[in-house]
Amino acid sequence: MSLLPDRERAPDGNDSRGDISPQEMVPSRKNVVLVDGVILNGPATDVKAGEKFVEDACRLIMEEVVLKATDINEKVCEWRPPEELKRLLDLELRDAGEPHHRLLQRCQDVIRYSVKTNHPRFFNQLYAGLDYYSLVARFMTEALNPSVYTYEVSPVFLLVEEAVLKKMIEFIGWKEGDGIFNPGGSVSNMYAMNLARYKYCPDIKEKGLSGLPRLILFTSAECHYSMKKSASFLGIGTENVCFVETDGRGKMKPEELEKRVQEAKKEGAAPFLVCATSGTTVLGAFDPLDEIADICERHGLWLHVDASWGGSALMSRKHRRLLQGIHRADSVAWNPHKMLMAGIQCCAFLVKDKSDLLKRCYSANASYLFQQDKFYDVSYDTGDKSIQCSRRPDAFKFWLAWKALGTLGLEERVNRALALSRYLVEEIKKREGFKLLMEPEYANICFWYIPPSLRQMEEGPEFWAKLHLVAPAIKERMMKKGSLMLGYQPHQGKVNFFRQVVISPQVSREDMDFLLDEIDLLGRDM
């Protein structure tokens, strides 16, 4: 029996409520209803004022962020120390609200004193630049405010995520697979660690840690710090993370991995996971995946590849060789918000398994979300594959950019970034006072600036001690001047050096020249 009047059903029996006239959708006016001193009739929000604020704020964002903040004539940052910035921003929250003109001024202040990561001379992190299509996608999803767990509340974005994951799986080289977008590469690595453990001992989901042997995992000494954090968070313990020695370029040594696995077994531990890295954070190194995969197959270990940074090289026919053997991995972390500029955050965790392993590991079967008697195909309710409940539609940003640029456009983005990196390397070699740590494999260019006062000094302990102070001092000067932002760090016994990363297509050869000129200008008196 139909619950709808006959006029609301189409001849085929389907609901056709879309034919209802606008007048029928407007509720009739009723007398004022007062409950607990609150008038319940009509919206409590001043809709017109809110719409005007959104309109004015969008204009401000367009002028101050999209246009102005990408201009090389503007500063990358307007540096202020914390206490001064607190005062300038007036951060205190009060009982009464503020008028719109003052709120717009607050917005302008936030933009002014924030770092312009879309500036062509922002090289500080493994993300940079402005992708216009991803930005529009973010505006849309922020306005729609969806949560991606069931098809009924996010029909479009669940289908978009499915399409994007399918294409990423294809680029990895798998015939099929599964995946989920989540808040960052660190979370993807945690997913991998937990999923590998679940595959090794499925009883852990119900019975917990008490009956387990001493589990041990292996990863590069150059791996992302999230591996240690994940082991701590999951109860595996940081002492059970075995950091495998790397070569001079920062790549895991397969022979050392084999040795450490065998040692762990002799000690009575239970090896279950190897995490290889494709694009290390500092040096941009790519572990030899085929050789590592051979070891994993020999010992029955889950192979996870943290390609959060380097995964985007898969889009380039010229550079995908860097990830040779990635198709042999059991899981992969890949962040399109880095080299492909999909906007933070946009991070995929991909799994070769297609037997619903993700869902079996993470499902809690919440009956208020994942009812099995819904009127549509409930296999599209993917939320039980996630450790989250509410989840952002991050795949949409990548999807819209991919639709706009095409695969060839994304490939060109990678190729150009690496070509600019090559240009910078050759310029560093030509210039007095600049010294490479090593020939880069990817977009991470690591180098020292040696000021004139140190150029004739022998490279002994005193030289290195003085050089260690140079990069932080230049970084302070560039930040206070606002001319550019560039990261530095010590690493594996080497004193502080600059790490320049090329990502954004807004970056030009002139910006590479400016980078070296500016460092020399800021440091020549040291």
C-alpha positions in Angstrom: 0.0 0.0 0.0 1.3 3.4 -0.9 1.9 5.9 1.8 1.8 8.8 -0.7 -1.4 10.2 -2.4 -1.9 9.0 -6.0 -1.1 12.5 -7.3 2.5 12.1 -6.0 3.3 8.9 -7.7 4.3 8.5 -11.3 2.7 5.9 -13.6 5.6 3.5 -13.0 5.0 3.7 -9.2 8.0 5.7 -8.4 7.9 8.8 -6.2 7.6 12.0 -8.2 7.4 14.5 -5.4 9.6 16.7 -7.6 6.3 17.7 -9.3 5.1 19.5 -6.2 4.6 23.2 -6.8 6.7 25.7 -4.9 3.6 27.0 -3.1 3.0 23.5 -1.6 6.5 23.5 -0.1 6.0 26.7 1.8 4.6 26.1 5.3 1.4 28.0 6.2 1.8 30.8 8.8 0.8 30.0 12.3 0.4 31.8 15.5 3.5 32.6 17.5 4.7 29.6 19.5 6.7 30.4 22.7 8.6 27.6 24.5 10.8 28.3 27.6 10.8 32.0 26.6 12.0 31.3 23.0 9.9 32.2 20.0 10.0 29.2 17.6 8.3 30.7 14.6 10.6 31.5 11.6 14.4 31.2 11.4 16.5 32.7 14.2 19.2 33.8 11.8 19.2 37.1 10.0 19.4 35.5 6.5 19.9 38.7 4.5 22.7 39.9 6.8 24.4 36.5 6.6 24.2 36.4 2.8 25.6 39.9 2.6 28.5 38.9 4.9 29.3 35.8 2.7 29.2 38.0 -0.4 31.6 40.6 1.1 33.9 37.9 2.6 34.1 36.1 -0.8 35.1 39.4 -2.5 37.8 39.9 0.2 39.1 36.4 -0.3 39.2 36.9 -4.1 41.1 40.2 -3.8 43.4 39.4 -0.9 44.2 35.7 -1.4 43.4 34.6 -4.9 44.8 37.7 -6.6 47.1 39.5 -4.2 48.7 36.7 -2.3 49.9 35.0 -5.5 51.7 38.2 -6.7 55.5 38.0 -6.4 55.6 41.7 -5.5 53.7 40.9 -2.3 55.3 39.4 0.8 55.1 35.7 1.5 54.5 36.5 5.2 54.0 39.5 7.5 56.0 38.3 10.4 54.9 39.2 14.0 56.1 37.5 17.2 53.3 35.6 19.1 52.5 38.2 21.8 52.3 41.1 19.3 50.1 39.0 17.0 47.7 38.1 19.8 47.3 41.8 20.4 46.8 42.7 16.8 44.2 40.0 16.2 42.2 40.7 19.4 41.6 37.0 20.0 39.4 37.4 23.1 35.9 36.0 22.8 33.2 38.1 24.4 29.6 37.9 25.4 28.3 40.2 22.7 28.9 39.6 19.0 30.6 42.1 16.6 29.1 44.0 13.6 29.9 42.8 10.1 32.3 45.6 9.2 34.4 44.6 12.2 34.2 40.9 11.4 35.4 41.7 7.8 38.3 43.6 9.3 39.1 40.5 11.4 39.1 38.4 8.2 41.4 40.9 6.5 43.8 40.7 9.5 43.8 36.9 9.4 44.7 37.0 5.8 47.3 39.7 6.3 49.2 37.9 9.0 48.9 34.4 7.6 51.6 32.7 5.6 50.7 32.9 1.9 51.3 29.3 0.9 50.1 30.0 -2.6 52.8 32.6 -3.1 55.3 31.5 -5.8 58.2 31.9 -3.3 56.8 29.7 -0.6 59.1 26.6 -0.6 58.8 25.7 3.1 56.8 22.5 3.0 55.8 19.6 0.8 52.8 21.5 -0.3 52.5 24.9 -2.0 50.6 26.9 -4.6 47.1 27.5 -5.6 45.0 25.2 -7.8 41.9 27.2 -8.8 39.7 24.2 -9.5 40.5 22.6 -6.1 39.8 25.9 -4.5 36.3 26.1 -6.1 35.7 22.5 -5.0 36.6 23.5 -1.4 34.2 26.4 -1.5 31.5 24.1 -2.7 32.0 21.4 -0.1 32.4 24.0 2.7 29.1 25.5 1.7 27.3 22.2 1.3 28.8 20.8 4.5 28.5 17.1 3.7 29.7 14.2 5.7 30.8 11.2 3.6 29.6 8.1 5.3 26.3 7.1 3.7 24.9 7.4 0.2 21.7 9.0 1.5 23.6 12.1 2.8 26.5 12.3 0.3 25.3 10.6 -2.9 27.5 12.7 -5.2 30.7 12.7 -3.1 30.6 9.0 -2.4 30.5 8.3 -6.2 33.2 10.8 -6.8 35.4 9.2 -4.2 34.8 5.8 -5.8 35.8 7.1 -9.2 39.0 8.8 -7.9 40.1 5.8 -5.9 39.5 3.5 -8.9 41.7 5.7 -11.1 44.5 6.0 -8.5 44.5 2.2 -8.1 44.9 1.9 -11.9 48.0 4.2 -11.7 49.5 2.1 -9.0 49.2 -0.9 -11.3 46.6 -3.0 -9.5 43.8 -4.7 -11.4 41.4 -4.0 -8.5 41.5 -2.7 -5.0 39.9 -0.6 -2.2 40.6 2.6 -0.4 39.4 5.5 1.6 40.3 9.2 1.8 41.4 10.3 5.3 43.0 13.2 7.1 46.7 12.9 6.1 49.5 10.6 5.3 50.1 10.0 9.0 46.6 8.6 9.3 47.1 6.5 6.1 50.3 5.0 7.6 48.3 4.2 10.8 45.6 2.6 8.7 48.2 0.4 7.1 49.8 -0.6 10.3 46.5 -1.6 11.9 45.2 -3.3 8.8 48.4 -5.4 8.5 48.2 -6.4 12.1 44.5 -7.3 11.6 45.4 -9.5 8.6 48.2 -11.1 10.7 45.9 -11.8 13.7 42.2 -11.1 13.0 41.2 -12.0 16.6 42.7 -8.7 17.8 39.6 -6.8 16.9 37.5 -8.6 19.5 40.1 -9.9 21.9 42.6 -7.0 22.0 46.3 -7.1 22.6 46.7 -9.4 25.6 47.1 -12.7 23.7 49.5 -11.4 21.0 53.1 -12.3 20.5 55.7 -9.5 20.3 54.8 -7.9 17.0 57.6 -6.1 15.2 57.6 -3.9 12.0 60.4 -2.7 9.8 60.8 0.7 8.1 63.6 2.9 6.8 65.7 5.0 9.1 64.5 7.9 6.8 60.8 7.1 7.2 58.2 9.6 8.2 57.9 10.1 12.0 54.2 8.9 11.8 55.5 5.3 11.8 56.8 5.8 15.4 53.6 7.7 16.4 51.4 5.0 14.9 53.2 2.2 16.7 52.8 4.1 20.0 49.1 4.9 19.3 48.2 1.3 18.4 49.9 -0.3 21.3 52.7 -2.0 19.3 55.3 0.1 21.0 58.1 2.3 19.6 60.7 -0.2 20.6 59.1 -2.7 18.2 59.7 -0.4 15.2 62.9 -1.6 13.6 64.6 1.2 11.7 66.6 -0.3 8.8 69.8 1.3 7.8 69.9 3.5 4.6 72.6 4.1 2.0 74.2 7.5 1.4 71.2 8.7 -0.6 68.7 7.8 2.0 67.3 4.6 0.5 66.6 1.5 2.6 69.2 -1.2 2.2 67.4 -4.5 1.2 70.2 -6.6 2.6 69.9 -4.9 6.0 66.2 -5.5 5.9 66.7 -9.2 5.3 69.2 -9.3 8.1 66.9 -7.6 10.6 63.9 -9.7 9.8 65.9 -12.9 10.4 67.3 -11.5 13.7 63.7 -10.7 14.9 62.5 -14.2 14.1 65.5 -15.7 16.0 64.6 -13.5 19.0 61.1 -15.0 19.0 59.4 -11.8 17.7 56.6 -11.8 15.1 57.4 -9.7 12.0 54.3 -8.6 10.3 54.9 -5.4 8.3 57.5 -3.6 6.2 56.9 0.1 5.4 58.9 1.3 2.4 59.1 5.0 1.5 58.7 6.5 -1.9 59.8 10.1 -1.5 61.4 10.7 2.0 60.6 14.0 3.7 64.0 15.5 3.7 66.1 13.9 0.9 63.2 12.8 -1.4 64.6 9.3 -1.6 62.8 6.3 -3.1 63.3 2.9 -1.5 64.0 0.0 -3.9 60.5 -1.5 -3.9 61.1 -4.6 -6.0 63.9 -5.9 -3.8 61.9 -5.1 -0.6 58.9 -6.8 -2.1 61.0 -10.0 -2.7 61.9 -10.0 1.0 58.2 -9.5 2.1 57.0 -12.3 -0.1 59.7 -14.6 1.2 58.8 -13.9 4.8 55.0 -13.4 4.4 55.1 -9.7 5.4 52.6 -7.0 4.5 54.3 -4.4 2.3 53.1 -0.9 2.8 54.5 1.9 0.7 54.4 5.4 2.1 54.2 7.4 -1.2 52.5 10.4 0.5 55.1 12.6 -1.1 56.4 10.7 -4.1 53.2 9.0 -5.2 52.4 11.7 -7.6 55.3 10.7 -9.8 53.1 7.9 -10.9 51.2 10.4 -13.0 54.3 11.0 -15.1 55.4 8.5 -17.8 58.9 10.0 -17.5 59.3 9.8 -13.7 57.1 6.9 -12.6 60.1 4.7 -12.8 61.0 6.1 -9.3 58.3 3.9 -8.0 59.2 0.7 -9.9 57.6 -2.2 -8.1 54.8 -0.3 -6.3 52.2 -2.6 -7.8 53.6 -5.4 -5.5 52.6 -3.5 -2.4 49.7 -4.5 -0.2 48.8 -0.9 0.6 49.9 2.6 -0.4 49.6 6.1 1.1 49.3 8.8 -1.6 48.6 12.5 -0.9 47.4 14.5 -3.9 47.5 17.6 -1.8 51.2 17.7 -2.2 52.7 17.6 -5.7 49.3 17.6 -7.4 48.0 20.6 -5.3 44.6 19.3 -4.5 44.5 21.4 -1.3 45.0 20.3 2.3 43.8 17.8 3.1 43.5 15.3 0.3 45.1 11.9 1.2 44.2 8.4 0.0 44.9 5.1 1.6 44.8 2.4 -1.0 44.6 -1.4 -0.5 45.2 -4.1 -3.1 42.8 -6.5 -1.2 39.3 -6.5 -2.6 37.7 -8.9 -0.1 36.3 -6.1 2.1 39.3 -6.3 4.4 39.1 -2.6 5.3 35.4 -3.0 6.3 36.0 -6.1 8.3 38.8 -4.5 10.2 37.1 -1.2 11.0 33.3 -1.8 10.9 31.3 -1.3 14.0 27.9 -1.8 12.3 26.2 1.2 13.8 22.5 0.5 13.2 21.5 4.2 13.2 23.7 4.8 10.1 24.3 1.5 8.3 20.8 -0.1 8.3 20.7 -3.0 5.9 17.0 -2.6 4.9 17.5 0.7 3.1 15.7 1.3 -0.2 19.0 1.6 -2.1 22.2 -0.5 -2.6 23.8 -0.2 0.9 27.2 -1.2 -0.5 27.5 2.5 -1.3 27.5 3.3 2.4 31.3 3.2 2.8 31.6 4.9 6.2 32.2 1.6 8.0 35.6 1.3 6.2 36.8 4.4 8.1 37.9 4.9 11.7 36.0 8.2 11.4 32.4 8.9 11.5 32.1 12.4 10.1 34.4 12.6 7.1 35.2 15.4 4.6 34.6 14.9 0.8 38.3 15.4 0.1 38.3 13.4 -3.1 36.1 16.0 -4.7 38.9 18.6 -4.8 41.2 16.2 -6.7 38.4 15.0 -9.0 37.5 18.6 -10.1 41.1 19.4 -10.7 41.6 16.2 -12.6 38.5 16.9 -14.7 39.8 20.4 -15.5 43.4 19.5 -16.3 43.1 15.9 -17.5 45.7 13.3 -16.8 48.1 15.0 -19.2 47.8 18.3 -17.3 48.6 16.6 -14.0 51.5 14.8 -15.7 52.8 18.2 -17.0 52.5 19.6 -13.4 54.9 16.9 -12.2 57.3 17.1 -15.1 57.6 20.9 -14.8 58.3 20.8 -11.1 61.1 18.3 -11.6 62.5 20.2 -14.5 62.6 23.4 -12.4 64.3 21.4 -9.7 66.9 20.3 -12.2 67.5 23.9 -13.3 68.0 25.0 -9.7 70.5 22.2 -9.1 72.6 23.3 -12.1 72.5 26.9 -10.9 73.7 25.9 -7.4 76.6 24.1 -9.0 77.6 27.3 -10.8 77.4 29.7 -7.9 80.2 30.4 -5.4 79.1 29.8 -1.9 76.5 27.2 -2.6 77.1 23.5 -2.1 74.7 20.5 -2.8 74.4 17.7 -0.2 73.8 15.3 -3.1 72.2 15.1 -6.5 68.4 15.0 -5.9 66.2 12.2 -7.1 63.0 14.1 -6.8 61.9 17.7 -6.0 63.9 18.0 -2.7 67.0 20.1 -3.3 69.2 20.1 -0.2 72.2 22.5 -0.1 74.3 24.7 2.1 75.0 28.4 1.7 78.6 29.1 2.7 79.0 32.8 3.5 82.2 34.6 2.4 83.8 34.5 5.9 83.8 30.6 5.8 84.8 30.0 2.1 88.5 29.9 2.8 88.2 27.8 6.0 89.2 24.2 6.1 86.2 21.8 6.5 86.9 20.7 10.0 84.9 20.8 13.3 85.1 24.6 13.6 83.9 25.1 10.0 80.9 22.8 10.4 80.0 24.3 13.8 79.9 27.8 12.3 78.1 26.7 9.2 75.4 25.1 11.4 74.4 28.6 12.5 74.1 30.1 9.0 70.8 28.6 7.8 68.8 29.5 10.9 70.1 33.1 10.8 69.2 33.5 7.1 65.8 31.9 7.7 65.1 34.6 10.4 66.1 37.4 8.1 63.9 36.1 5.2 60.9 35.6 7.4 61.2 39.1 8.9 61.6 40.6 5.4 58.8 38.4 4.0 60.7 37.8 0.8 60.4 34.0 0.7 60.1 31.0 2.9 62.5 28.0 2.8 62.9 25.1 5.2 66.2 24.0 6.9 67.2 21.2 9.2 70.2 19.1 10.4 70.0 15.5 9.2 71.8 12.3 9.9 74.9 14.0 11.3 75.0 16.8 8.7 74.7 20.4 10.0 71.8 22.7 9.1 71.2 22.9 5.4 68.4 24.4 3.3 65.8 22.1 1.7 64.1 23.7 -1.2 61.0 22.0 -2.7 59.5 22.8 -6.1 55.8 22.1 -6.5 53.6 25.0 -7.7 53.2 25.6 -11.5 53.1 29.3 -10.6 56.8 29.0 -9.8 59.2 30.1 -12.7 62.8 30.0 -13.5 63.0 33.6 -12.3 61.8 32.5 -8.9 64.7 29.9 -8.8 67.2 32.7 -9.6 65.6 34.9 -7.0 65.9 32.2 -4.3 69.7 32.0 -4.7 70.1 35.7 -5.1 68.1 36.4 -2.0 70.0 33.8 0.2 73.3 35.4 -0.9 72.0 38.9 -0.2 70.8 37.9 3.3 73.9 35.9 4.2 76.9 37.6 2.5 77.7 39.6 5.7 77.9 36.5 8.0 
